[in-house]
Amino acid sequence: MEGVISYRPRMGKRKLENLVKNKLHYKSINQFIDHAVAQTLNEEFGHHPLAKKIADIVYRAVADHAELTFLKPTAEEAKEIEAIAERTARDGRGVSAKEVLRKHKK
């Protein structure tokens, strides 16, 4: 071990410990902090520049040459879409399509 870094959580040590061990099921706070730090560093620095450049080239090629057409859904597809939208709105994860349309008509 190279050294120790002091960390003082805003929510308090006991509360963080309870959340990490009981809700997230990490073995220790250190395991949780190590995972959080590694994930953040990977998000910030983990993108390989060459891979990103290749992905951008492929994206541009697909966007330039792929013909996208929008089709009106069949009656069965429309019912399925509405059912998913309503279920999502009920779960609290979204707003129903009818409610959005009502807001924009005003």
C-alpha positions in Angstrom: 0.0 0.0 0.0 1.5 3.3 -1.1 -0.3 5.6 1.2 -3.6 6.6 2.7 -6.0 9.3 1.4 -8.3 10.8 4.0 -11.9 11.0 2.9 -14.8 12.7 4.9 -18.2 12.0 3.4 -20.7 14.7 3.6 -23.5 12.4 4.8 -21.5 11.0 7.7 -19.4 7.8 8.0 -22.1 5.7 9.6 -24.8 6.6 7.1 -22.4 5.9 4.2 -21.3 2.7 5.7 -24.9 1.5 6.1 -25.8 2.4 2.6 -22.7 0.8 1.1 -22.9 -2.5 3.0 -26.7 -2.9 3.3 -28.1 -1.3 0.1 -25.3 -1.7 -2.4 -23.8 -4.9 -0.9 -20.1 -3.9 -1.1 -17.9 -5.6 1.6 -16.4 -2.3 2.7 -16.4 1.4 2.1 -12.9 1.1 0.6 -14.2 -1.4 -2.0 -17.0 1.0 -2.9 -14.7 4.1 -3.1 -12.2 2.1 -5.2 -15.0 1.1 -7.6 -16.3 4.6 -7.8 -12.9 6.1 -8.4 -12.0 3.5 -11.1 -15.3 4.0 -12.9 -15.0 7.8 -12.9 -11.4 7.6 -14.1 -12.4 5.2 -16.8 -15.2 7.6 -17.9 -12.9 10.6 -17.9 -9.7 9.1 -19.4 -10.7 5.6 -20.7 -11.7 6.5 -24.2 -8.9 5.5 -26.5 -8.4 8.4 -29.1 -7.9 6.0 -32.0 -11.1 4.0 -31.1 -13.0 7.3 -30.9 -11.7 8.5 -34.2 -12.7 5.2 -35.9 -16.1 5.2 -34.3 -16.7 8.8 -35.5 -15.7 7.8 -39.1 -18.0 4.8 -39.0 -20.9 6.9 -37.6 -20.4 9.6 -40.3 -20.3 6.9 -43.0 -23.5 5.3 -41.8 -25.3 8.7 -41.3 -24.3 9.8 -44.8 -25.2 6.7 -46.6 -28.0 5.1 -44.7 -31.4 6.0 -46.0 -33.7 6.5 -43.0 -37.4 6.5 -43.5 -40.1 7.1 -41.0 -43.1 4.9 -41.4 -46.5 5.2 -39.8 -47.0 2.4 -37.3 -49.7 -0.2 -37.9 -52.7 -0.2 -35.6 -51.1 -3.1 -33.6 -47.8 -1.3 -33.3 -49.5 2.0 -32.3 -51.3 0.2 -29.5 -48.1 -1.4 -28.3 -46.3 2.0 -28.3 -49.2 3.6 -26.4 -49.2 0.8 -23.8 -45.4 1.2 -23.2 -45.7 5.0 -23.0 -48.6 4.7 -20.5 -46.8 2.1 -18.4 -43.7 4.3 -18.3 -45.7 7.3 -17.3 -47.4 5.3 -14.5 -44.0 4.0 -13.2 -43.0 7.7 -12.8 -40.2 7.4 -15.4 -41.9 9.6 -17.9 -44.8 11.6 -19.1 -47.7 10.2 -21.2 -47.8 11.2 -24.8 -51.3 12.6 -24.4 -50.1 14.8 -21.5 -47.2 16.1 -23.7 -49.6 16.9 -26.5 -51.9 18.8 -24.2 -49.1 20.9 -22.9 -47.9 21.8 -26.4 -51.4 22.7 -27.7 -51.8 25.5 -25.2 
